[in-house]
Amino acid sequence: MIRPFKALVFFEDQLRQIHQVLLEKHRGAQSKSPEAKKDEETAGSGEKEARNPVSEVLKDEFTSSETALEQLQVLINFLDVDVKAKMDYVRSEQCHRVSFADVWYLFRPGDEVVDQVGKQAYRVIGVTSSPHKVMSPYRNWETSSKDEPTVMLQCVHIDFDGKYLGPVLQTFRIARFDGEKAITSLRVFPIRLAGTRAGDLTSIVDVRQKLIARGKMFIDVLAKKHMHYSGLTLETRDEVDGQVVIDFEKAFESEDKSKQPAELGDNNGGDGGEEELEKVWRPKIRSLISIEVPDNPASDCTAACCARERVHKDLYAEQKRNEHYRNSLIPEELSQQPSAAIYPRVKNSRASDDALSDDDFVIMSYRVFGFSLRSRKWGMPQPCPEIVKFRETAFDQLVLEEGHKKMLLSLVAQHYRDKESPTAANEQVDIVRGKGKGLIILLHGAPGVGKTTTAEGVAELFEKPLFQITCGDLGTTAESVEHALETNFALAHRWGCILLLDEADVFLAKRTPQDFKRNGLVSVFLRVLEYYAGILFLTTNRIGDFDEAFGSRIHISLHYPQLTLPATREIFLLNMRLIQQRFTEKKRNITVDRDAILAMVEKYWKTHKKMRWNGRQIRNACQTALALAEFEAGGGSHEKIIDPTAEVRLSVTHLETVSKAYLEFMQYLRKLYKVDQDRLAQRRGVRA
């Protein structure tokens, strides 16, 4: 038997038990008279001995002899001095480097490990190693490395496939290496060293608590959930800062459709580790109760040391150890629910969540799958997103025509009341079943007067996701538009979204006998629109191009005129308040010359009747003026900011500088078209 002495490690407890029994037996025998020994043997001959491995071994005269005790004592001493001491050190927090011969000591079934980048935690359920083999000194020049000794770790983590929450098996192979190697450079390493890898001294308790908290959050977001995420996606590294909807099932369906059949197959259980996890979306969840951990496939040693079986093959010991651990995870009572780490469960009740332990939370998946409502892409946000905190202020701060807010609120509130009614599913609002259940709202007017913000404010007020799509997302052919509309409408309905089709001019334009392609697009949109059962906002600044058929499909049309002087003043005040609020949150000081700015705004509005600002331009002007003010406060140099915390003064001169640049641009456009923008839109028949 050679290092790492697998059989001795596995049978250590039994060896010590036998040693203790023999020790007590021979100590007692030395203190008793021959007559007492004979009486004990006679009395014990009629009793049935309990059958166990220790008693079976001690039945034999030789194995229970004093010579056996002496030999066993030598073995116990060897275990204590050469094996156990080494194993205890390798598994301690003081050990940071390890040789390949001692890697087997480093891992045992039940250990918690983390991957190289510290994203995913696993539980080891099986450790197998190659049998002893003398390697050729020329192996570095050989093309095949299949006979190279390895330690193979069968690990498991808990994931969700859209229906089942359960174990996913992952294999990690640690190839033979010379000398010693940092433990944290292995494919996976014990969780106790997770803090030291990053250079800090985070304790194992802190690491586990973070993983437990992340695991609980993972369980919390498994259901379709509207959340906010700010950060990068895992797979494409896209930056996302907005609302997302977590939906595993639809994400996997979308990914499966985008892949070729050859790409879909055995998507888990390989040797890819964390990189493979990010490549494959749908996890392969299966029961581990009856699974067999495969043997390490390396061939036997053919050198002189093993040619005549002079080396004891102790691979059976690690197989038994793996089997014993898996059996220990199975509940003794059939009424008890097995751990999610070995047996899948349907994720549909709170009871299944309550059965999860902290050990289960530690090895929960680090990935969640969500749909970015802004970029309209599926992705893997990491870390987990946050619950959306609705402010309920955007709609209140909207500057709209009198009566618009009340009309919108009453229509949307009534729509949701009808949907929540117990008889809503069977109600028929049209003579044709299935038609007319939606709420279609058209917002039209000049650019930058609050049409899109209205839809965003309504969604925030009613705490619903806003699913915003554009004509570019839908395609250019009737077939692609129909498919895209049905897909997006289905997602919006599934998640309870308010749908916004911004700049809907292309699909709402008048049909002409000459343009068959556009006619097809408009016809498809009309038909799909009629059967949509949710809330849909349409925005446009080209109302004059609309096809007359849309008039009867739209429940309400709201006109957004150019901003009046009171509305302009109110929007400027709102932007100045938001600027001051941001500075307060950053604990910085800012002074705003509010009265002087409002006086300048009123003078500009009265003087330049054809070049007035809209809401979006007011916001941009305020941000540009603020940038000028901060630049001056910071020292007025682009190379070095003298004092980044200096008090900022937003004065009327900053806004006048911005106003001058805007006027020059508008005068240039007027010279180009010989008319202002509103008159140009009127001439083209797109806006009154």
C-alpha positions in Angstrom: 0.0 0.0 0.0 1.4 3.4 -1.0 0.6 7.0 -0.3 -2.1 8.4 0.3 -3.0 5.1 2.0 -6.7 5.3 1.1 -7.7 2.0 2.8 -6.0 3.1 6.1 -7.9 6.4 6.0 -11.2 4.8 5.3 -10.9 2.1 7.9 -9.2 4.2 10.5 -12.1 4.2 13.0 -12.5 0.4 12.7 -8.7 -0.1 13.1 -8.7 2.0 16.2 -11.7 0.1 17.6 -10.1 -3.3 17.1 -6.9 -1.9 18.6 -8.8 -0.7 21.7 -10.6 -4.1 22.1 -7.4 -6.1 21.8 -5.7 -3.7 24.2 -8.4 -4.2 26.8 -8.5 -7.9 26.2 -4.8 -8.5 26.8 -4.6 -6.1 29.7 -7.5 -7.9 31.4 -6.0 -11.3 30.6 -2.8 -10.5 32.4 -4.6 -9.5 35.6 -6.8 -12.7 35.8 -6.1 -16.2 37.2 -6.3 -19.2 34.8 -9.4 -20.5 36.6 -11.3 -17.2 36.0 -10.3 -17.2 32.3 -11.7 -20.8 32.0 -15.0 -19.9 33.7 -15.5 -16.8 31.4 -14.9 -19.0 28.3 -17.4 -21.6 29.5 -20.0 -18.9 30.3 -19.5 -17.1 27.0 -19.7 -20.1 24.8 -23.5 -20.2 25.1 -24.1 -16.6 24.3 -24.7 -15.2 20.9 -22.2 -12.5 19.9 -23.3 -9.5 18.1 -22.2 -9.7 14.5 -20.1 -6.7 13.5 -16.8 -6.2 11.6 -14.8 -5.9 14.8 -16.2 -9.1 16.4 -15.8 -11.0 13.1 -12.1 -10.0 12.9 -11.4 -11.0 16.5 -12.9 -14.4 16.2 -9.8 -15.6 14.5 -7.1 -16.8 17.0 -4.3 -15.1 15.2 -6.0 -11.7 14.7 -6.8 -11.6 18.4 -3.4 -12.7 19.5 -0.8 -10.6 21.3 1.3 -10.6 18.2 -1.6 -9.0 16.3 -1.9 -6.4 19.0 1.8 -5.5 18.6 1.6 -5.3 14.8 -1.6 -3.2 15.0 0.1 -0.9 17.5 2.8 -0.2 14.9 0.1 0.5 12.3 -1.7 2.9 14.7 1.5 4.7 15.4 2.1 5.0 11.6 -1.4 6.4 11.1 -0.9 9.0 13.9 2.6 10.1 12.9 2.7 9.8 9.1 -0.9 9.8 7.8 -3.2 11.6 10.2 -0.8 14.4 11.0 -0.3 15.1 7.4 -4.0 14.9 6.5 -4.9 17.2 9.4 -2.3 19.7 8.3 -3.5 19.7 4.7 -7.1 20.2 5.7 -6.2 23.0 8.1 -6.3 26.8 7.5 -2.5 26.9 7.9 -1.9 24.9 4.7 -1.9 27.0 1.5 0.3 24.8 -0.8 0.0 21.1 -1.5 1.7 18.4 -3.6 -0.2 16.2 -6.0 0.3 13.2 -3.7 -1.6 15.0 -1.0 -4.5 16.4 -3.1 -6.5 13.3 -2.1 -6.3 14.4 1.6 -7.5 17.9 0.7 -11.0 16.8 -0.5 -13.5 14.4 1.0 -17.2 13.8 0.3 -19.3 16.5 2.0 -16.7 19.3 1.7 -17.8 22.7 0.4 -15.6 24.1 -2.4 -15.6 27.1 -4.6 -14.4 27.6 -8.2 -11.5 29.7 -9.3 -13.3 33.0 -9.6 -15.3 32.5 -6.4 -18.7 32.6 -8.2 -20.1 29.1 -7.7 -19.9 27.0 -4.5 -20.2 23.2 -4.7 -20.5 20.3 -2.4 -18.1 17.3 -3.1 -20.0 14.0 -3.3 -17.2 11.9 -4.7 -13.4 11.8 -4.8 -11.6 9.3 -7.0 -7.9 9.2 -8.0 -5.9 7.3 -10.5 -4.1 4.1 -9.3 -0.4 4.3 -8.7 1.5 4.4 -11.9 5.2 4.9 -12.7 5.4 7.6 -15.4 7.8 7.6 -18.3 10.5 10.2 -18.1 9.7 11.1 -21.7 6.0 11.8 -21.0 6.3 15.5 -21.7 7.0 14.7 -25.4 4.1 12.3 -25.7 1.0 13.6 -27.5 -1.5 11.6 -25.4 -2.1 12.4 -21.8 -4.9 10.0 -21.0 -2.7 7.9 -18.7 -1.6 11.0 -16.7 -2.6 10.5 -13.1 -5.5 12.8 -12.0 -7.7 13.4 -9.0 -11.4 13.6 -10.1 -13.9 15.5 -8.0 -17.6 14.9 -8.5 -19.3 18.0 -7.2 -22.9 19.2 -7.0 -24.7 22.6 -6.9 -28.4 23.4 -6.8 -30.0 25.1 -9.8 -33.4 25.7 -11.3 -34.5 24.7 -14.8 -37.8 26.6 -14.9 -39.8 23.9 -13.2 -37.5 21.8 -10.9 -35.1 22.9 -8.2 -32.4 20.3 -7.8 -28.9 19.0 -8.1 -26.6 19.6 -11.1 -23.5 17.3 -11.3 -20.2 18.8 -12.3 -16.8 17.0 -12.7 -13.5 18.7 -12.0 -10.2 17.0 -12.8 -7.0 18.0 -11.2 -4.1 16.8 -13.3 -0.8 15.7 -11.9 1.8 18.4 -11.2 5.3 18.5 -10.0 6.4 20.0 -6.7 3.9 22.0 -4.6 1.1 24.2 -5.9 -1.0 26.9 -4.3 -4.3 25.3 -3.2 -6.3 28.4 -4.5 -4.8 27.8 -8.0 -6.6 24.4 -8.3 -9.8 24.2 -10.4 -11.8 24.2 -7.1 -10.5 24.7 -3.6 -12.0 24.4 -0.1 -14.3 27.2 0.9 -12.2 27.9 4.0 -9.6 29.5 1.7 -12.0 31.6 -0.3 -11.2 34.8 1.6 -7.4 34.4 1.5 -7.4 34.1 -2.3 -8.5 37.7 -2.7 -5.8 38.9 -0.4 -8.1 39.6 2.6 -8.6 37.6 5.7 -12.3 36.9 5.4 -13.2 34.1 7.7 -15.1 31.0 6.5 -18.1 32.1 8.6 -18.3 35.4 6.6 -17.9 33.6 3.3 -20.6 31.1 4.2 -22.9 33.8 5.4 -22.6 35.7 2.1 -23.3 32.5 0.2 -26.3 31.7 2.4 -27.7 35.2 1.8 -27.1 34.9 -1.9 -28.8 31.5 -1.9 -31.9 32.8 -0.2 -32.1 35.7 -2.7 -31.8 33.1 -5.5 -34.8 31.3 -4.1 -36.7 34.5 -3.7 -36.3 35.5 -7.3 -37.2 32.1 -8.9 -40.7 33.2 -9.5 -41.3 35.7 -12.3 -40.2 38.9 -10.7 -39.9 42.5 -11.7 -36.6 43.8 -10.4 -33.9 46.5 -10.9 -30.4 45.7 -12.0 -27.3 47.8 -12.3 -24.1 46.1 -13.6 -22.8 43.8 -16.3 -24.4 40.6 -17.7 -22.4 37.4 -17.3 -22.3 36.1 -20.8 -22.0 39.1 -23.1 -20.7 41.6 -20.5 -23.4 44.2 -21.6 -24.0 47.0 -19.2 -27.5 47.1 -17.8 -28.9 49.8 -15.6 -32.7 49.5 -15.5 -35.6 47.2 -14.9 -35.4 43.5 -15.6 -37.9 40.6 -15.4 -36.6 37.3 -13.9 -38.1 34.4 -15.8 -36.0 31.2 -16.1 -38.5 29.3 -18.2 -38.8 31.8 -20.9 -35.1 32.5 -20.9 -34.3 28.8 -21.5 -37.0 28.6 -24.3 -35.4 31.7 -26.0 -31.9 30.3 -25.7 -33.0 26.8 -27.0 -34.6 28.4 -30.1 -31.5 30.4 -30.9 -29.2 27.3 -30.9 -28.7 24.8 -33.6 -29.8 21.2 -32.8 -26.2 20.1 -32.6 -25.5 22.6 -29.8 -28.3 21.1 -27.7 -27.3 17.9 -25.9 -25.7 16.8 -22.6 -25.4 20.3 -21.2 -24.0 19.5 -17.8 -21.8 17.1 -16.0 -18.7 17.8 -18.1 -15.3 19.1 -17.2 -16.0 22.7 -18.1 -16.5 24.2 -14.7 -17.6 27.8 -14.4 -16.9 28.6 -18.1 -19.2 25.7 -19.2 -21.9 27.0 -16.8 -21.9 30.4 -18.5 -22.0 28.8 -22.0 -25.0 26.6 -21.2 -28.1 28.2 -19.9 -30.5 25.3 -19.1 -29.1 23.1 -16.3 -29.4 19.3 -16.4 -31.1 18.5 -13.1 -31.3 14.9 -12.1 -31.6 12.7 -9.0 -28.3 11.7 -7.4 -29.8 9.0 -5.1 -28.9 6.1 -7.4 -26.1 7.7 -9.3 -22.7 5.9 -9.5 -19.5 8.0 -9.2 -17.4 6.7 -12.1 -13.9 5.3 -11.5 -10.9 7.2 -12.6 -10.1 5.8 -16.0 -6.3 5.8 -15.8 -4.6 2.5 -16.5 -2.8 0.3 -14.0 0.9 0.6 -13.3 3.0 -1.9 -15.3 6.3 -1.2 -13.7 8.3 -3.6 -11.6 6.8 -2.2 -8.4 3.3 -3.4 -9.3 3.9 -6.2 -11.9 3.5 -8.9 -9.3 0.8 -7.3 -7.1 3.3 -6.1 -4.5 1.3 -2.9 -4.2 -2.0 -3.2 -2.6 -4.8 -1.7 -4.7 -7.0 0.3 -2.4 -9.3 2.0 -4.9 -12.2 0.1 -3.4 -11.7 2.2 -0.2 -12.5 5.5 -1.9 -15.5 3.9 -3.7 -16.9 2.8 -0.4 -16.3 6.2 1.1 -18.2 7.9 -1.8 -21.0 5.4 -1.5 -21.3 5.8 2.3 -21.6 9.6 2.0 -24.3 9.4 -0.7 -26.3 6.9 1.4 -26.0 9.3 4.4 -27.9 12.0 2.5 -31.0 9.8 2.0 -33.6 10.3 4.8 -34.3 7.3 6.9 -38.1 7.9 6.8 -39.9 7.9 3.5 -42.1 10.7 4.7 -39.1 13.0 4.9 -38.2 15.1 1.8 -34.7 14.5 0.5 -32.3 17.4 0.3 -32.5 19.5 -2.9 -28.8 18.7 -3.2 -29.6 15.1 -4.1 -33.2 15.0 -5.3 -35.1 17.5 -7.5 -38.3 19.1 -6.2 -41.0 21.1 -8.0 -40.7 24.8 -7.2 -44.3 25.7 -6.6 -44.9 25.9 -2.9 -43.6 27.7 0.2 -43.3 24.3 1.9 -40.5 23.3 -0.4 -38.6 26.5 0.4 -38.9 25.9 4.2 -37.3 22.4 3.8 -34.1 24.0 2.5 -31.2 24.2 4.9 -28.2 26.7 5.1 -26.0 23.9 3.6 -28.4 24.0 0.6 -28.3 27.8 0.3 -24.5 27.7 0.2 -24.4 25.8 -3.0 -27.3 27.6 -4.8 -26.5 28.7 -8.3 -25.0 32.2 -8.7 -26.9 32.7 -12.0 -30.3 34.2 -12.6 -31.9 34.7 -16.0 -33.7 37.9 -16.8 -35.1 40.0 -19.6 -33.8 43.6 -19.8 -36.9 45.8 -20.5 -34.7 48.5 -21.9 -32.4 46.6 -24.3 -35.0 43.9 -24.8 -32.4 41.1 -24.5 -32.2 38.0 -22.4 -29.1 37.8 -20.1 -27.6 36.6 -16.9 -27.3 39.5 -14.4 -24.7 39.0 -11.7 -24.9 39.5 -8.8 -28.6 39.1 -8.2 -30.8 42.1 -9.1 -32.6 44.2 -6.5 -36.3 44.6 -5.8 -37.7 47.6 -7.7 -38.3 50.5 -5.3 -41.2 52.4 -6.9 -41.0 56.1 -6.0 -44.5 57.1 -7.2 -43.3 60.6 -8.0 -42.7 60.6 -11.8 -46.4 60.7 -12.6 -47.1 63.4 -10.0 -44.3 65.6 -11.4 -45.6 65.3 -15.0 -46.7 68.6 -16.5 -49.8 67.7 -18.5 -53.0 69.3 -19.8 -55.8 69.7 -17.4 -57.8 66.5 -17.2 -55.2 64.2 -18.8 -54.0 62.7 -15.5 -57.5 62.0 -14.2 -58.6 60.4 -17.4 -55.5 58.2 -17.6 -55.7 57.1 -14.0 -59.4 56.2 -14.2 -59.0 54.2 -17.4 -55.9 52.2 -16.2 -57.4 51.6 -12.7 -60.7 50.4 -14.2 -58.7 48.0 -16.5 -56.9 46.4 -13.6 -60.1 46.2 -11.6 -61.8 44.3 -14.4 -58.9 41.9 -14.8 -58.9 41.1 -11.1 -62.6 40.4 -11.0 -63.5 36.7 -10.3 -65.5 36.5 -13.5 -63.0 38.3 -15.7 -61.9 35.2 -17.6 -65.4 34.6 -18.9 -66.5 38.1 -19.5 -67.2 39.1 -23.1 -66.9 42.8 -24.0 -67.3 42.4 -27.7 -69.8 40.4 -29.9 -66.7 38.4 -31.0 -65.2 36.5 -28.0 -61.6 37.5 -27.1 -61.8 41.0 -28.7 -61.8 44.3 -27.0 -60.3 43.3 -23.7 -57.3 45.6 -24.0 -56.7 49.3 -23.3 -55.1 51.2 -26.2 -54.0 54.7 -25.5 -52.6 57.1 -28.1 -50.4 60.0 -27.1 -49.6 62.5 -29.9 -48.0 65.9 -30.1 -44.7 67.7 -30.6 -41.4 66.0 -29.5 -40.2 66.4 -25.9 -43.5 67.3 -24.3 -43.9 64.2 -22.0 -45.5 61.4 -24.1 -43.0 58.7 -23.2 -42.7 60.0 -19.7 -46.4 59.6 -19.2 -46.3 55.9 -20.0 -43.3 55.5 -17.6 -45.1 57.4 -14.9 -48.3 55.3 -15.2 -46.3 52.1 -15.0 -44.4 53.4 -11.9 -47.6 54.5 -10.2 -49.3 51.1 -10.7 -46.1 49.3 -9.9 -46.0 47.5 -13.2 -43.0 46.8 -15.5 -42.8 49.0 -18.6 -42.1 47.0 -21.7 -40.9 49.5 -24.3 -40.5 48.4 -27.9 -39.8 50.3 -31.1 -40.6 49.7 -34.8 -37.0 48.6 -35.3 -37.5 45.6 -32.9 -40.4 44.3 -35.0 -38.9 43.8 -38.4 -39.8 45.0 -41.9 -41.9 42.2 -43.4 -45.4 41.2 -42.5 -44.4 37.8 -41.3 -41.6 39.0 -39.0 -43.7 41.8 -37.6 -46.6 39.4 -36.8 -44.2 37.0 -35.1 -42.4 39.7 -33.2 -45.7 41.4 -32.1 -47.2 38.1 -30.9 -44.0 37.2 -29.0 -43.7 40.6 -27.3 -47.4 40.8 -26.6 -47.3 37.4 -25.0 -44.3 38.3 -22.8 -46.0 41.6 -21.7 -49.2 39.7 -20.9 -47.2 37.0 -19.0 -45.4 39.5 -16.8 -48.3 42.0 -16.4 -46.4 44.7 -18.2 -47.6 48.0 -19.5 -46.5 48.0 -23.2 -45.2 51.1 -24.9 -44.7 51.2 -28.7 -42.7 54.4 -29.1 -42.7 56.4 -32.3 -45.3 54.0 -33.9 -45.5 56.0 -37.1 -44.5 53.2 -39.4 -47.2 50.8 -38.4 -49.9 53.4 -38.1 -49.3 55.2 -41.4 -52.0 55.5 -44.1 -52.3 52.6 -46.6 -51.9 53.4 -50.3 -52.6 51.3 -53.4 -49.0 51.5 -54.5 -47.2 50.4 -51.3 -48.1 46.7 -50.8 -45.3 46.1 -48.2 -46.5 48.9 -45.9 -50.1 47.9 -46.4 -49.2 44.4 -45.1 -47.4 45.8 -42.0 -50.4 48.0 -41.1 -52.9 45.2 -41.7 -50.9 42.8 -39.4 -50.6 45.5 -36.7 -54.4 46.2 -36.9 -55.3 42.6 -36.4 -52.9 41.8 -33.6 -53.8 45.1 -31.8 -57.5 44.1 -31.8 -56.9 40.9 -29.8 -54.3 42.3 -27.3 -55.7 42.1 -23.7 -53.3 44.4 -21.9 -52.5 48.1 -21.7 -50.7 49.5 -24.8 -49.4 53.1 -25.1 -48.7 54.3 -28.7 -46.7 57.6 -29.1 -46.2 59.6 -32.2 -45.5 63.1 -33.3 -46.8 62.5 -36.9 -50.6 62.1 -36.2 -51.4 63.4 -39.7 -50.0 60.2 -41.3 -52.3 57.8 -39.4 -54.6 55.4 -41.1 -58.2 56.0 -40.4 -58.8 52.3 -39.3 -56.8 53.0 -36.1 -59.4 55.5 -34.9 -61.8 52.8 -33.8 -59.1 50.6 -32.3 -57.9 53.3 -29.9 -59.7 53.8 -26.7 -58.5 57.3 -26.0 -56.2 59.8 -27.8 -54.5 62.5 -25.8 -52.9 65.6 -27.5 -49.7 67.1 -26.1 -49.4 70.7 -27.2 -46.4 72.9 -27.1 -45.5 74.0 -23.5 -47.1 77.1 -22.1 -45.2 79.6 -20.1 -46.5 78.2 -16.7 -45.6 74.7 -17.9 -42.2 75.8 -19.0 -41.5 77.5 -15.6 -42.7 74.4 -13.7 -40.4 72.1 -15.7 -37.4 74.4 -15.0 -38.3 74.4 -11.3 -38.6 70.6 -11.4 -35.1 70.2 -12.9 -33.6 72.6 -10.5 -35.1 70.7 -7.6 -33.8 67.4 -8.9 -30.3 68.9 -9.2 -30.4 70.1 -5.6 -31.6 66.7 -4.5 -28.7 64.9 -6.2 -26.2 67.2 -4.5 -27.8 66.7 -1.1 -27.6 62.9 -1.5 -23.9 63.3 -2.4 -23.4 65.6 0.6 -22.3 68.5 -1.6 -23.3 72.1 -1.6 -24.9 73.9 -4.5 -26.5 77.4 -4.9 -29.0 77.9 -7.6 -30.0 81.4 -8.8 -33.6 80.4 -9.1 -35.2 83.8 -9.5 -32.7 85.0 -12.0 -33.0 81.8 -14.1 -36.8 82.0 -14.1 -36.8 85.6 -15.2 -34.4 84.7 -18.0 -36.7 81.8 -19.0 -39.8 84.0 -19.1 -38.0 86.6 -21.2 -36.7 83.9 -23.6 -40.2 82.4 -23.9 -41.8 85.8 -24.8 -39.0 86.8 -27.2 -38.4 83.7 -29.2 -41.9 82.5 -30.0 -40.8 80.1 -32.8 -37.8 78.7 -30.9 -39.2 77.7 -27.5 -37.8 74.8 -25.6 -39.7 71.5 -25.0 -39.4 69.4 -21.9 -36.5 67.3 -23.1 -34.5 70.4 -24.2 -35.1 72.0 -20.8 -33.7 68.9 -19.1 -30.6 68.9 -21.4 -30.1 72.7 -21.0 -30.1 72.3 -17.2 -27.6 69.5 -17.3 -25.3 71.4 -19.6 -25.5 74.5 -17.5 -24.7 72.4 -14.4 -21.7 70.9 -16.1 -20.4 74.4 -16.8 -21.0 75.4 -13.2 -19.2 72.3 -11.9 -16.3 72.9 -14.3 -15.8 76.4 -12.9 -16.1 75.3 -9.3 -13.6 72.6 -9.8 -10.9 75.0 -11.0 -11.7 75.6 -14.6 -9.1 73.1 -16.0 -9.7 69.9 -17.9 -6.4 68.5 -16.8 -6.9 68.6 -13.1 -9.9 69.2 -10.8 -8.5 71.5 -8.0 -11.4 70.9 -5.6 -14.0 68.2 -6.5 -16.0 69.0 -3.3 -16.1 72.8 -3.8 -19.5 74.5 -3.6 -21.2 74.9 -7.0 -23.1 78.0 -8.1 -25.6 77.5 -10.9 -26.2 81.0 -12.2 -28.2 82.6 -15.0 -25.0 83.1 -17.1 -24.5 79.4 -17.4 -28.0 79.0 -18.8 -27.6 82.0 -21.1 -24.5 80.3 -22.6 -26.5 77.2 -23.3 -29.4 79.2 -24.6 -27.2 81.1 -27.1 -25.9 77.8 -28.6 -29.4 76.5 -28.9 -30.6 79.7 -30.7 -27.8 79.5 -33.2 -28.7 75.9 -34.1 -32.4 76.7 -34.5 -31.7 79.8 -36.6 -29.5 77.7 -38.8 -32.4 75.2 -39.3 -34.8 78.0 -40.0 -32.4 79.4 -42.6 -32.1 76.0 -44.2 -35.8 75.2 -44.4 -37.0 78.8 -44.7 -39.5 78.1 -41.9 -39.6 77.0 -38.2 -40.0 73.3 -37.2 -43.7 73.5 -36.2 -44.6 75.2 -39.4 -42.6 72.7 -41.4 -44.5 69.8 -39.7 -47.8 71.5 -40.5 -46.9 71.9 -44.2 -46.0 68.3 -44.4 -49.3 67.3 -42.9 -47.9 65.4 -40.0 -48.9 67.7 -37.2 -51.4 70.6 -36.7 
